[in-house]
Amino acid sequence: MSNTFGQKFRFTTWGESHGPAIGVVVDGCPAGIPLEEADLQCDLDRRRPGQSKITTQRGETDCAEILSGVFEGYTTGAPISILIRNKDADSSKYDNLRNVFRPGHADFTYWAKWGRRDHRGGGRASARETASRVAAGAVARKFLSDRGVNIQGFVSQVADIAWDGENFDLDEIERNSCRCPDAETAKKMENAILEARKEGDSLGGIISIIAVGAPPGLGEPIYGRLDAELAAAIMGINAVKGVEIGAGFRAATMKGSEHNDAFDLVDGKIVPRTNNAGGILGGISTGAPIVLTFVVKPTSSIPKEQDTVNVSGEKTMVLVEGRHDPCVATRAVPIGEAMVALVLVDHWLRGLGSRADLKD
Ligand SMILES: Cc1cc2nc3c(=O)[nH]c(=O)nc-3n(C[C@H](O)[C@H](O)[C@H](O)COP(=O)(O)O)c2cc1C
């Protein structure tokens, strides 16, 4: 299994959904960052289950404990170990899934690859693992916010209900259960999610992430392009089925004269006037906001009878009970933000020393 991400700023996650705890070790973090458990909690609370009526009702508080790497309130440069205890796992609801593969989940592929799997709550394939990344991401965000980089995500679409791209109220994002920047659209999204759940079904969605303040120069072409590594980081989130950078797939319908971001001079700095490139050219940040969107599929675990096959190779039916998110998009927002932060910090540290002529 591959459980480590990053080169200079690396993190390794561990733990299963219904084990005693999950956690992460962050290695390569510079010394001298002020860090306490409360710094991690804000993003963990935005990700945790049970936060609203449209998420799974598993009741985890997701309290992070820092076990190492911080002394007298500052990171020391040593590995930072973070522990999150699982307190509300109910494995009984998974008994009927021990030998049956849920359509759309990782049950079959984990079994095909390792010949055994922890079926309780999806085990290692559960998005419970993403709490560990969010904790690591919170450390990365401390590094970035000290350098004027701010990362904001929001839900821009649920099923066919799309944010219009104009009514943007930053404060609204965390005020509504859908994390949509427009209250009216958020209400429609919420109703659609509740309706789907009532029907025993689930919905997909699209999340947008914007990172403002990253300097030009982050990214390591040829094989460590910033856009490629952001895409890999985001595709590594459970249920993600596609990533677009900047104008993304809309580029196919644009002409070069439309898609090109003309350069301008603002206060002596070279800046693109528009941002169809999403802040990245040639795999390197331009200094413009880094903009990406990603799509999450509808949750696979639904209480509807579906055809499947069991481990003995017999055709059967499965109906998935238990506590599941009817739409994972809203909880994916802090996870996407965390992955973007982790990639940016890694590149920040990797990028040092690319020019012999610059001494600072
Ligand atoms: C925040 C979040 C919460 C999720 N919650 C559930 C859930 O309650 N039930 C479920 O079946 N899948 C859930 N998923 C998706 C599964 O983890 C994912 O579909 C599964 O691991 C298979 O991986 P894949 O969809 O990337 O192929 C969630 C994903 C995210 C990002």
The ligand as an SDF file (V2000), in Angstrom:
LIG
                    3D

 31 33  0  0  0  0  0  0  0  0999 V2000
  -15.9450   13.1620    2.7070 C   0  0  0  0  0  0  0  0  0  0  0  0
  -16.2970   11.8480    2.1000 C   0  0  0  0  0  0  0  0  0  0  0  0
  -17.2360   11.0430    2.7090 C   0  0  0  0  0  0  0  0  0  0  0  0
  -17.5950    9.8150    2.1550 C   0  0  0  0  0  0  0  0  0  0  0  0
  -18.5740    9.0820    2.7600 N   0  0  0  0  0  0  0  0  0  0  0  0
  -18.9840    7.9320    2.1780 C   0  0  0  0  0  0  0  0  0  0  0  0
  -20.0540    7.1860    2.7530 C   0  0  0  0  0  0  0  0  0  0  0  0
  -20.6500    7.5710    3.7580 O   0  0  0  0  0  0  0  0  0  0  0  0
  -20.3990    6.0250    2.1480 N   0  0  0  0  0  0  0  0  0  0  0  0
  -19.7790    5.5750    1.0090 C   0  0  0  0  0  0  0  0  0  0  0  0
  -20.1370    4.5370    0.4830 O   0  0  0  0  0  0  0  0  0  0  0  0
  -18.7720    6.2780    0.4480 N   0  0  0  0  0  0  0  0  0  0  0  0
  -18.3660    7.4400    1.0060 C   0  0  0  0  0  0  0  0  0  0  0  0
  -17.3400    8.1410    0.4290 N   0  0  0  0  0  0  0  0  0  0  0  0
  -16.7120    7.6390   -0.8070 C   0  0  0  0  0  0  0  0  0  0  0  0
  -15.9010    6.3750   -0.6160 C   0  0  0  0  0  0  0  0  0  0  0  0
  -14.9090    6.5470    0.3620 O   0  0  0  0  0  0  0  0  0  0  0  0
  -15.3000    5.9730   -1.9500 C   0  0  0  0  0  0  0  0  0  0  0  0
  -16.2840    5.9370   -2.9410 O   0  0  0  0  0  0  0  0  0  0  0  0
  -14.6560    4.5940   -1.8750 C   0  0  0  0  0  0  0  0  0  0  0  0
  -13.5040    4.6510   -1.0570 O   0  0  0  0  0  0  0  0  0  0  0  0
  -14.2220    4.0570   -3.2510 C   0  0  0  0  0  0  0  0  0  0  0  0
  -13.2690    4.8990   -3.8320 O   0  0  0  0  0  0  0  0  0  0  0  0
  -13.5150    5.6400   -5.2190 P   0  0  0  0  0  0  0  0  0  0  0  0
  -14.9430    6.1550   -5.1820 O   0  0  0  0  0  0  0  0  0  0  0  0
  -12.5350    6.7540   -5.2140 O   0  0  0  0  0  0  0  0  0  0  0  0
  -13.3070    4.6600   -6.3110 O   0  0  0  0  0  0  0  0  0  0  0  0
  -16.9730    9.3780    0.9650 C   0  0  0  0  0  0  0  0  0  0  0  0
  -16.0000   10.1900    0.3550 C   0  0  0  0  0  0  0  0  0  0  0  0
  -15.6730   11.4210    0.9030 C   0  0  0  0  0  0  0  0  0  0  0  0
  -14.6720   12.2930    0.2110 C   0  0  0  0  0  0  0  0  0  0  0  0
  1  2  1  0
  2  3  1  0
  2 30  2  0
  3  4  2  0
  4  5  1  0
  4 28  1  0
  5  6  2  0
  6  7  1  0
  6 13  1  0
  7  8  2  0
  7  9  1  0
  9 10  1  0
 10 11  2  0
 10 12  1  0
 12 13  2  0
 13 14  1  0
 14 15  1  0
 14 28  1  0
 15 16  1  0
 16 17  1  0
 16 18  1  0
 18 19  1  0
 18 20  1  0
 20 21  1  0
 20 22  1  0
 22 23  1  0
 23 24  1  0
 24 25  2  0
 24 26  1  0
 24 27  1  0
 28 29  2  0
 29 30  1  0
 30 31  1  0
M  END
$$$$
